[in-house]
Amino acid sequence: MIPFERSKAVKVLDLGCGTGILSYLILVAFPNARVVAFDMAENMLAACSQNLSVYKNRLTLFQGNFGSDDFGGGYDIIVSGLSTHHLDDTEKPGLYKRIYDALNQGGVFINREVVLGESSSLTDRYHYLWREYIRSNGEDDEKWFNRYLDEDIPAPVEVQTNWLKEIGFIHVGYHWRYFNFAIFGGTKP
Ligand SMILES: C[S@@+](CC[C@H](N)C(=O)[O-])C[C@H]1O[C@@H](n2cnc3c(N)ncnc32)[C@H](O)[C@@H]1O
């Protein structure tokens, strides 16, 4: 879904980079990309730095809170993975507007997120299947699910794509969906 030639020297921002999985995938796919890996957690940035040490010439680590801190501008690509759901629904549209402002014309935003269903009944079903999957991996689904309920504030994917359209993004869509997980985004005209 990234509409640039692989050889292009794209400037990329990974919001809530964690241990660096999305930064890694872009650095590999775009050999001339420069990535800013942004996260509030020092331990995550340390892990990201270690995991991506081979790419250190093209990687800049930045510690900050994307809800309030400046994350720069002039980006061709902004990605985020499982992170924007830490802001509530009064804050998410403001973040998406700041993402829009930080993109170059023709730049893309792609968000890989946990989302809610279109009704509470669908959400309940997705959660049931998710917990079943967690248990099938030998994990304690009660522990993980309670942590999710305490910490995460997902929103339905269509609510979020509507915010993107209202902000001015074009080519807005959800590119992939698997129950309560989705990849969605848009392009700055
Ligand atoms: C579940 S991890 C996902 C990491 C990685 N993007 C991935 O897809 O595997 C969420 C990350 O977002 C970061 N995070 C959460 N809220 C944040 C905020 N307001 N500002 C910056 N980073 C944030 C956390 O520190 C954590 O590293």
The ligand as an ORCA input file, in Angstrom:
! r2SCAN-3c Opt
* xyz 0 1
  C       1.815     -2.509     21.360
  S       3.271     -1.531     21.096
  C       3.400     -1.678     19.322
  C       4.803     -1.511     18.831
  C       5.022     -1.619     17.336
  N       4.498     -0.462     16.627
  C       4.412     -2.882     16.771
  O       3.516     -2.785     15.931
  O       4.819     -3.980     17.172
  C       2.702      0.134     21.345
  C       3.845      1.133     21.429
  O       3.304      2.458     21.418
  C       4.004      3.241     22.351
  N       3.125      4.366     22.735
  C       1.911      4.286     23.305
  N       1.392      5.501     23.489
  C       2.307      6.386     23.001
  C       2.344      7.806     22.905
  N       1.320      8.563     23.345
  N       3.432      8.378     22.361
  C       4.464      7.628     21.909
  N       4.492      6.267     21.972
  C       3.412      5.657     22.515
  C       4.345      2.295     23.479
  O       5.433      2.766     24.251
  C       4.668      1.016     22.711
  O       6.021      0.920     22.382
*
